[in-house]
């Protein structure tokens, strides 16, 4: 082939690729917010300083081991949620999704129980909910599934029953409270934020959802660049695109998982346990201590019941329930992952309403159960 022909081919390819890239990124911001870059920089600077200064310390090794355990426990579930979200993005149209999730109270009531069909843990639900919102699912329904999905599912039902020596009444009670809190917060989200998902999604997510069907972009790269290889037509191509969407979500939320795991591991190791277990005298303080520990431990909803049941000597029946309700809905790891998807106003709203609803549910259970230990 002549040199001129090669040059022309490269020029045409580059021009075509540039046009495609322009189309992919049109209408959505490409730069990350300065605050996000600053937070990333501070976190990794502190982590690097700790590694240099205390690498040989037994405490640092314990923090590092806890950090690795949290990350490796969460990553498989987050990957599952990301892939599931990618499949939803490619194979389910917005029109069909709107039929599955009707607007108003019906959509919230349905979404809160969807975990019975699509069981997920809290690590998997965040990227999945991002895709649901991108498909036009109302914020109230999305919030209901975000909170109730990791609690109201058969895996959690079985694990809770086993943890409490096959006391299935406790397991079903957990699912009932999880459903009620999911519905309550979902209805409040629908009332405060309306039916427009753009009011709770970050700008890049909103823009992404509007352009994804035409250019198949992730939030920082075009799938034409990242997934250029592979099948070119048919369902194989669509599956390949779905994996590309999933990879983008996985990478976007992954760094927040790492930051959250680092903070959680540090608190888990450095904070004395007696701060959480020495408050048995007051129901509010006892429940509050269980909720604080749930936020800091970052346990998976499939396993947290075993920790709660081991704390029966320290916590009341209602405190154990509060621990198992709040952890899958709001912990340090999730807070950082929420930052990858939602606007600050929505995160603040959830950070206030979720603990409030859990506290009210636990206090109601305390009155009903007489304050006894499980």
C-alpha positions as MATLAB code, in Angstrom:
seq = 'XXXXXXXXXXXXXXXXXXXXXXXXXXXXXXXXXXXXXXXXXXXXXXXXXXXXXXXXXXXXXXXXXXXXXXXXXXXXXXXXXXXXXXXXXXXXXXXXXXXXXXXXXXXXXXXXXXXXXXXXXXXXXXXXXXXXXXXXXXXXXXXXXXXXXXXXXXXXXXXXXXXXXXXXXXXXXXXXXXXXXXXXXXXXXXXXXXXXXXXXXXXXXXXXXXXXXXXXXXXXXXXXXXXXXXXXXXXXXXXXXXXXXXXXXXXXXXXXXXXXXXXXXXXXXXXXXXXXXXXXXXXXXXXXXXXXXXXXXXXXXXXXXXXXXXXXXXXXXXXXXXXXXXXXXXXXXXXXXXXXXXXXXXXXXXXXXXXXXXXXXXXXXXXXXXXXXX';
ca = [
       0.000    0.000    0.000;
       1.321    3.446   -0.881;
       2.306    5.903    1.818;
      -0.320    8.415    0.728;
      -3.033    5.792    0.990;
      -1.967    4.867    4.526;
      -1.908    8.534    5.527;
      -5.377    9.095    4.074;
      -6.705    6.019    5.889;
      -5.293    7.188    9.218;
      -6.687   10.677    8.659;
     -10.146    9.340    7.819;
     -10.112    7.013   10.819;
      -8.996    9.786   13.170;
     -11.603   12.164   11.787;
     -14.338    9.567   12.140;
     -13.219    8.701   15.641;
     -13.124   12.357   16.585;
     -16.650   12.896   15.319;
     -17.858    9.870   17.260;
     -16.088   11.014   20.391;
     -17.568   14.487   19.995;
     -21.022   13.001   19.662;
     -20.448   10.805   22.677;
     -19.343   13.607   24.930;
     -21.633   16.335   23.621;
     -23.989   17.819   26.123;
     -22.301   16.489   29.248;
     -19.376   17.687   31.340;
     -16.123   15.830   30.943;
     -14.243   17.348   33.865;
     -14.657   16.016   37.354;
     -15.714   18.556   39.987;
     -12.831   20.259   41.768;
     -14.222   19.132   45.127;
     -14.083   15.496   44.013;
     -10.486   15.836   42.866;
      -9.589   17.537   46.150;
     -11.185   14.795   48.255;
      -9.459   12.081   46.212;
      -6.139   13.869   46.596;
      -6.515   14.296   50.356;
      -7.514   10.672   50.872;
      -4.689    9.171   48.871;
      -2.172   11.612   50.381;
      -3.192   10.559   53.891;
      -3.077    6.893   52.881;
       0.400    7.313   51.403;
       1.628    9.161   54.498;
       0.267    6.412   56.760;
       1.959    3.782   54.624;
       5.310    5.564   54.844;
       5.152    6.445   58.547;
       3.486    3.408   60.125;
       4.040    0.546   57.689;
       5.664   -1.629   60.372;
       3.121   -0.914   63.103;
       0.858   -3.797   64.256;
      -2.077   -1.372   64.361;
      -1.435   -0.327   60.764;
      -1.297   -3.975   59.697;
      -4.638   -4.569   61.397;
      -6.150   -1.543   59.655;
      -4.738   -2.749   56.327;
      -6.119   -6.262   56.843;
      -9.550   -4.870   57.736;
      -9.446   -2.576   54.701;
      -8.632   -5.473   52.371;
     -11.396   -7.591   53.931;
     -14.014   -4.863   53.390;
     -12.946   -4.250   49.792;
     -12.783   -7.909   48.814;
     -16.116   -8.626   50.484;
     -17.791   -5.786   48.606;
     -16.164   -5.981   45.158;
     -17.899   -9.148   43.871;
     -21.328   -7.806   44.787;
     -20.566   -4.390   43.329;
     -19.435   -6.098   40.117;
     -22.688   -8.071   39.979;
     -24.692   -4.891   40.448;
     -22.689   -3.066   37.785;
     -23.177   -5.836   35.226;
     -26.881   -6.068   36.070;
     -27.178   -2.319   35.587;
     -25.438   -2.579   32.217;
     -27.861   -5.280   31.091;
     -30.804   -3.106   32.154;
     -29.330   -0.158   30.244;
     -28.995   -2.088   26.981;
     -31.866   -4.575   26.984;
     -34.743   -2.777   28.752;
     -36.223    0.272   27.087;
     -37.316    3.342   28.989;
     -40.922    2.708   27.981;
     -40.873   -0.809   29.425;
     -39.164    0.380   32.580;
     -41.876    2.986   33.114;
     -44.469    0.199   32.909;
     -42.586   -1.901   35.469;
     -42.305    1.063   37.846;
     -45.514    3.106   37.699;
     -45.332    6.627   39.064;
     -46.697    7.508   42.450;
     -47.301    5.320   45.478;
     -47.749    2.111   43.492;
     -44.231    2.358   42.109;
     -42.772    2.881   45.587;
     -44.725   -0.043   47.063;
     -43.570   -2.295   44.238;
     -39.940   -1.175   44.292;
     -39.542   -1.743   48.039;
     -40.371   -5.425   47.565;
     -38.388   -5.934   44.378;
     -35.503   -7.454   46.329;
     -37.575  -10.604   46.740;
     -37.164  -11.137   42.981;
     -33.803   -9.397   42.456;
     -31.882  -10.013   45.699;
     -28.885   -7.698   46.032;
     -26.661   -6.496   48.838;
     -25.927   -2.826   49.450;
     -22.701   -2.940   47.427;
     -24.527   -4.102   44.308;
     -27.598   -1.903   44.571;
     -25.919    1.501   44.044;
     -24.759    1.034   40.418;
     -27.988   -0.824   39.653;
     -30.140    2.040   40.939;
     -28.068    4.487   38.890;
     -29.174    2.673   35.736;
     -32.791    2.504   36.874;
     -32.806    6.274   37.336;
     -31.182    6.715   33.943;
     -34.087    4.759   32.462;
     -36.625    7.132   33.958;
     -37.596    5.276   37.136;
     -39.065    7.893   39.532;
     -36.768    8.947   42.396;
     -39.207    7.702   45.028;
     -39.293    4.181   43.603;
     -35.524    4.156   43.103;
     -34.957    5.262   46.710;
     -37.337    2.584   47.987;
     -35.390   -0.141   46.186;
     -32.061    1.416   47.170;
     -32.948    1.073   50.857;
     -35.204   -1.971   50.996;
     -33.562   -4.133   48.328;
     -30.547   -5.145   50.458;
     -32.830   -6.035   53.402;
     -36.020   -7.382   51.837;
     -34.632  -10.397   50.015;
     -34.550  -14.174   50.559;
     -30.803  -14.359   51.166;
     -31.034  -11.936   54.087;
     -34.109  -13.743   55.393;
     -32.244  -17.065   55.558;
     -29.014  -15.614   56.977;
     -30.920  -13.757   59.709;
     -32.893  -16.853   60.637;
     -29.729  -18.935   60.878;
     -27.938  -16.260   62.928;
     -30.795  -16.259   65.439;
     -30.966  -20.042   65.841;
     -33.781  -20.433   63.321;
     -35.944  -17.831   65.051;
     -37.818  -16.943   61.890;
     -40.054  -14.418   63.634;
     -37.024  -12.165   64.090;
     -36.015  -12.672   60.446;
     -39.463  -11.815   59.091;
     -39.680   -8.849   61.444;
     -36.448   -7.517   59.952;
     -37.859   -7.797   56.432;
     -41.114   -6.117   57.483;
     -39.313   -3.154   59.052;
     -36.971   -2.914   56.060;
     -39.954   -2.765   53.715;
     -41.746   -0.130   55.796;
     -38.670    2.096   56.017;
     -38.028    1.739   52.278;
     -41.620    2.714   51.503;
     -41.645    5.592   54.001;
     -38.429    7.161   52.746;
     -39.394    6.473   49.128;
     -42.682    8.324   49.546;
     -40.897   11.258   51.176;
     -38.336   11.342   48.353;
     -41.145   11.387   45.806;
     -42.819   14.254   47.617;
     -39.642   16.330   48.044;
     -37.834   15.628   44.759;
     -40.753   14.919   42.424;
     -40.695   12.523   39.483;
     -37.614   13.849   37.653;
     -34.531   11.679   38.213;
     -32.285   14.585   37.178;
     -33.101   16.248   40.496;
     -31.185   13.589   42.452;
     -28.624   12.339   39.908;
     -25.319   14.097   39.415;
     -25.094   16.241   36.257;
     -22.841   13.794   34.442;
     -25.251   10.949   35.190;
     -28.244   12.902   33.917;
     -26.460   13.854   30.749;
     -25.147   10.387   30.358;
     -28.585    8.861   30.533;
     -29.834   11.128   27.771;
     -27.036   10.351   25.338;
     -26.266    6.768   26.132;
     -28.571    5.215   23.582;
     -26.832    6.935   20.719;
     -23.215    6.722   21.718;
     -22.907    4.119   24.477;
     -20.671    6.221   26.707;
     -19.439    5.695   30.203;
     -18.946    8.769   32.342;
     -15.394    9.464   31.314;
     -14.777    7.360   28.224;
     -16.647    6.270   25.149;
     -17.312    2.554   24.811;
     -16.094    2.812   21.258;
     -12.685    3.450   22.788;
     -12.785    1.022   25.700;
     -14.678   -1.785   23.975;
     -13.741   -1.379   20.330;
     -12.983   -5.081   20.008;
     -15.634   -7.758   20.143;
     -18.756   -8.613   18.154;
     -20.079   -6.001   15.771;
     -23.763   -6.934   15.455;
     -26.614   -8.800   17.100;
     -27.171   -9.782   20.720;
     -23.474  -10.507   21.184;
     -22.752   -6.844   20.437;
     -25.464   -5.736   22.871;
     -24.059   -7.938   25.625;
     -20.617   -6.493   24.910;
     -22.056   -2.977   25.206;
     -23.769   -3.944   28.468;
     -20.436   -5.102   29.861;
     -18.971   -1.781   28.799;
     -21.667    0.119   30.673;
     -21.091   -2.106   33.691;
     -17.351   -1.489   33.563;
     -17.914    2.264   33.554;
     -20.200    2.075   36.592;
     -17.792   -0.275   38.365;
     -14.838    2.057   37.886;
     -16.870    5.140   38.829;
     -18.098    3.715   42.136;
     -15.008    1.620   42.855;
     -12.827    4.492   43.989;
     -15.498    5.589   46.456;
     -15.653    2.041   47.786;
     -11.889    2.158   48.350;
     -12.107    5.489   50.187;
     -15.045    4.341   52.286;
     -13.321    1.080   53.175;
     -10.222    2.990   54.266;
     -12.177    5.271   56.586;
     -14.266    2.381   57.914;
     -11.225    0.195   58.591;
      -9.549    2.999   60.525;
     -12.627    3.603   62.683;
     -13.181   -0.122   63.142;
      -9.670   -0.667   64.520;
      -8.869    2.616   66.272;
     -12.181    3.389   67.995;
     -12.668    1.567   71.354;
     -15.611   -0.848   71.400;
     -16.727    0.208   74.876;
     -17.866    3.517   73.383;
     -20.615    1.561   71.626;
     -21.419   -1.076   74.245;
     -21.429    0.945   77.465;
     -24.773    2.662   76.897;
     -27.224    0.001   78.005;
     -29.013    2.220   80.529;
     -30.913    4.391   78.055;
     -32.984    2.920   75.195;
     -32.163    5.862   72.931;
     -28.432    5.673   73.674;
     -28.404    1.880   73.397;
     -30.116    2.004   70.016;
     -27.918    4.923   68.981;
     -24.751    2.996   69.856;
     -25.902    0.065   67.719;
     -26.662    2.417   64.834;
     -23.265    4.103   65.168;
     -21.530    0.733   65.054;
     -23.595   -0.287   62.011;
     -22.456    2.834   60.167;
     -18.800    2.291   61.056;
     -18.470   -1.480   60.517;
     -19.711   -1.501   56.879;
     -20.920   -5.089   57.007;
     -22.689   -6.825   54.137;
     -26.413   -7.321   54.679;
     -25.952  -11.046   54.080;
     -23.698  -11.362   57.143;
     -24.507   -8.562   59.591;
     -27.090  -10.633   61.478;
     -24.322  -12.830   62.878;
     -22.646   -9.757   64.387;
     -25.926   -8.452   65.788;
     -26.783  -11.777   67.404;
     -23.355  -11.906   69.049;
     -24.089   -8.571   70.785;
     -27.136   -9.771   72.723;
     -25.399   -9.224   76.068;
     -24.834   -5.562   75.242;
     -27.799   -4.613   73.091;
     -31.529   -4.829   73.544;
     -33.791   -6.577   71.063;
     -34.592   -3.257   69.402;
     -30.913   -2.227   69.227;
     -30.021   -5.416   67.389;
     -32.801   -4.689   64.916;
     -31.598   -1.105   64.436;
     -28.103   -2.415   63.710;
     -29.406   -4.743   60.993;
     -31.703   -2.130   59.459;
     -29.361    0.842   59.248;
     -26.161   -0.873   58.076;
     -27.460   -1.950   54.633;
     -29.045    1.475   54.093;
     -26.371    3.898   55.259;
     -22.788    3.264   56.281;
     -19.455    4.931   55.581;
     -18.786    2.832   52.505;
     -22.221    3.578   51.072;
     -21.882    7.286   51.804;
     -18.809    7.461   49.592;
     -20.484    5.340   46.902;
     -23.539    7.616   46.973;
     -21.239   10.513   46.112;
     -20.522    8.852   42.764;
     -24.195    8.850   41.791;
     -26.347   11.352   43.669;
     -26.491   15.089   44.237;
     -25.423   16.454   47.596;
     -28.928   17.608   48.536;
     -30.300   14.106   48.061;
     -27.453   12.536   50.065;
     -28.040   14.955   52.948;
     -31.765   14.214   52.838;
     -31.122   10.472   53.004;
     -28.482   10.849   55.723;
     -31.094   12.557   57.904;
     -34.230   10.570   57.083;
     -32.789    7.041   57.143;
     -31.401    7.167   60.713;
     -34.539    8.989   61.866;
     -36.824    6.291   60.448;
     -34.637    3.500   61.841;
     -34.588    5.127   65.290;
     -38.380    5.529   65.299;
     -38.859    1.916   64.186;
     -36.456    0.645   66.852;
     -38.094    2.722   69.603;
     -41.500    1.408   68.559;
     -40.145   -2.133   68.718;
     -38.615   -1.369   72.124;
     -41.997   -0.304   73.491;
     -43.733   -3.304   71.943;
     -41.087   -5.845   73.028;
     -40.703   -4.423   76.522;
     -37.013   -3.582   76.128;
     -35.824   -7.157   76.546;
     -32.707   -8.657   75.043;
     -32.963  -10.982   72.053;
];
